[in-house]
Amino acid sequence: MSEGIACLWMRGGTSKGAYFRASDLPSSLEDRDALLLRIMGSPDPRQIDGIGGADPLCSKVAILSPSARTDADVDYLFLQVFVDQPLVSGAQACGNILAGVGPAAIEMGILPAHAGETRVRIFMENTGEVAVATVQTPEGRVTYEGAARIDGVPGHHASIPLLFQNLAGSMCGALLPSGNAVDVIEGVACTLIDNGMPVVIMAAVDFDLTGQESREALDNDAGLKARLEAIRLIAGKKMNLGDVAEKSVPKMTLVSAPIQGGVINTRSFIPHRCHASIGVFAAVSVATAATLEGSPAAKCAEMPAGKSFAIEHPSGAAEVLLERNPAGQVTGAGTLRTARKLMQGQVFPAPYA
């Protein structure tokens, strides 16, 4: 590996990550994970000897390959490389990094671009689901220039709509793996939900919080984080995830009444640090929870008249589109993201484990 490995470094949504072709990485999972730790510079809080950004949002990996499936063009495996632990986890999907998969697949030559727009069908290996991304490709080439804006990202870029189907129970086997809209864990009312991302949703007020606290304040609240972890460990088993002590799921999300005209306000932990915004699939799960009568989310949500759910977070709001049947059950979801190629070339891993 001393000669370097082909790598595309991209911003996807409100995250950044390294995009690789599967054929350029070791086939052994143990060797692959060890290599990715060296590439990102983990474990080290600054990731000083790697390309990681010293934050979970900037220490992510997408592994792409041509799909053999009839319903997909590209297979996408997401891996979270922990910053200060020697861990690489594929226990979850990532909708933000997903936003960069369509452009990356075209840039890598995995599939051709069409004039105008290119629909890219993406098989998400982490969840077994297929997402469809629409990439702007005027003159048959990817463009990242456009008028779309998303909160948490400066400037404006080409829009990348993402559409999802059959997300319910993507990792837990059911939308509500415990069978309940509300479970009480450690004295706190929780909704254990998986509509693309396993999330434990709780009212901020039950932790004597307003839900408007800064990310820094929440990260420095050791007592809060201890309570959240105690709940998470119990919730993991109820959600069919087993022992989650070393897993990145479920995510923990505190909800409160919206303050910016959205549907609901959130503070999301991923799972031990407060998110600067909120993950795409986590936002879908939160929006879905808001439709469940009696849930902590429903009690503080201001429901929209249409399909658009603005999920507020520390950096603004994430737009989620929910399709519901006449009974009010969520049948489909979508969102709008942007992505941008930051660097393309070769990455050189550290020569030590």
Salt bridges, closest charged atoms under 4 A:
ASP33 OD1 - ARG32 NH2 2.91
ASP55 OD2 - ARG215 NH2 2.98
ASP55 OD2 - ARG273 NH2 3.99
ASP71 OD1 - ARG69 NE 2.91
ASP73 OD1 - ARG121 NH2 3.07
GLU107 OE1 - LYS341 NZ 3.31
ASP219 OD1 - LYS225 NZ 3.82
GLU229 OE1 - ARG232 NE 2.86
GLU229 OE1 - HIS272 NE2 3.04
